[in-house]
């Protein structure tokens, strides 16, 4: 029996290993393209495509170049709504007559009718949300668009003892917005997609269980 216990614990030990999330193809770094120089021409001291400029702009401009995105995202939303409705209605039917006199039973008019209805509705709702994300991530130029803008993408993954976290970023960068130190603010990136998530023990303990998720879903009838 003692020899069987270690073998029984092996599946549990395997389940305790934190899985590393696979790279997303939409955020994988793009390698630079191999630049093929033009053929050499005789009779000239300087050859086109073989020179080195000392004043080249170090900013990203080609596929595979690196650019650092400074994440400064702050959003805040607040919404409040109040609805109130009130309606009252009453209908009085006069006493009908039959052969010049009212229809009575034991001295009371049996056809006399009066209707009234009252309807009231009140509703109120408030919603507030704020988000903040700061940091830096270095991405690569994946494509140079026809108008000169740059499509950048990349991800940063950090694996800790009890889990892993990753930041994924993609968007369109205008070369004029790139700073002299080859950085750009995330607020200046068009069509930006920022994903910050994690996996592992720390992420699981902050996530409700499957029963709580079912009870909080829109399909729960109660």
Secondary structure, DSSP 8 states (H G I E B T S, - for coil): -HHHHHHHHHHHHHHTS-------GGG--------------TT-SS-TT----TT---S--STT-EEEEEEEEEEEEEEEEEEEEEEEEEEEE---EETTEE-EETTEETT-EEEEEEEEEEEEEEEEEEEEEEEEEEEEEEEE-TTS-EEEEEEEEEEETTEEEEEEEEEEE-GGG--TTSEEEGGG-EEEEEEEEEEEHHHHHTS--HHHHHHTSTT---
